[in-house]
């Protein structure tokens, strides 16, 4: 499973890139708040405006490199997009 955190400002770009790669199954949390190490905090306040979105994408192991490449390209194209991805092992799906 990949957990992709990114600025709401690049939401359409991220979703479009995933769909072009035939990755259409995901769970999305909108307007999440947080602080990272590469961009300004997104806390939805006057001092720290903006919000993030989070995608949880469960794919077969062989698709992880495909998604990783998509994320790398997005990070290059949108360096202020706050795009971070975490890869987690899924033990079972019930």
C-alpha positions in Angstrom: 0.0 0.0 0.0 1.2 3.5 -0.8 0.1 6.4 1.3 0.5 9.6 -0.8 0.3 12.9 1.0 0.1 16.1 -1.2 -1.1 19.7 -1.3 -4.8 20.1 -2.2 -3.5 22.5 -4.8 -2.2 19.6 -7.0 -5.1 17.3 -6.4 -6.3 17.2 -10.0 -2.8 16.6 -11.3 -2.2 13.7 -8.9 -5.5 12.0 -9.6 -5.1 12.4 -13.3 -1.6 10.9 -13.3 -2.8 7.9 -11.4 -5.7 7.3 -13.7 -3.5 7.6 -16.7 -1.4 4.8 -15.2 -4.6 2.7 -14.9 -4.6 3.1 -11.1 -8.2 3.9 -10.3 -8.8 2.2 -6.9 -7.9 4.3 -3.9 -9.2 5.8 -0.7 -8.9 9.6 -0.4 -9.0 11.8 2.7 -9.6 15.5 1.8 -8.4 18.6 3.6 -6.0 17.0 6.1 -3.6 19.1 8.1 0.0 18.6 8.9 3.6 19.6 8.8 6.4 18.1 6.7 10.1 18.6 6.1 10.0 19.9 2.5 7.2 22.5 2.5 5.5 25.0 4.7 2.9 23.6 7.2 -0.6 23.1 5.9 -2.7 23.9 8.9 -5.7 25.6 7.3 -5.1 28.8 9.4 -4.4 32.4 8.5 -0.8 32.0 9.4 -0.4 28.5 7.8 -2.9 28.3 5.0 -3.6 25.4 2.8 -4.6 21.8 3.3 -3.4 18.4 2.2 -5.1 15.4 0.7 -4.1 11.8 1.4 -4.5 8.8 -0.9 -4.2 5.1 0.2 -3.5 3.0 -2.8 -3.3 -0.8 -2.5 -1.7 -2.5 -5.5 0.2 -5.6 -6.4 3.9 -5.5 -5.6 4.9 -5.2 -9.3 2.9 -1.9 -9.6 4.9 -0.2 -6.8 7.7 0.8 -9.1 5.2 2.3 -11.6 3.6 4.4 -8.9 7.0 5.4 -7.5 8.0 6.7 -10.9 4.7 8.7 -11.2 5.4 10.2 -7.8 9.0 11.1 -8.7 7.8 12.8 -11.9 5.2 14.7 -10.0 7.7 15.8 -7.4 9.9 17.1 -10.1 7.1 18.9 -12.0 5.5 20.3 -8.9 8.3 20.9 -6.3 6.0 23.0 -4.1 3.2 20.3 -4.2 4.4 18.7 -0.9 4.1 15.3 -2.4 5.3 12.5 -0.1 4.8 8.8 -0.4 5.1 6.0 2.1 5.2 2.3 1.2 3.6 -0.1 3.6 3.3 -3.9 3.5 -0.3 -5.2 3.4 -0.5 -8.5 5.3 -4.1 -9.3 4.4 -7.3 -7.8 2.9 -10.5 -8.7 4.7 
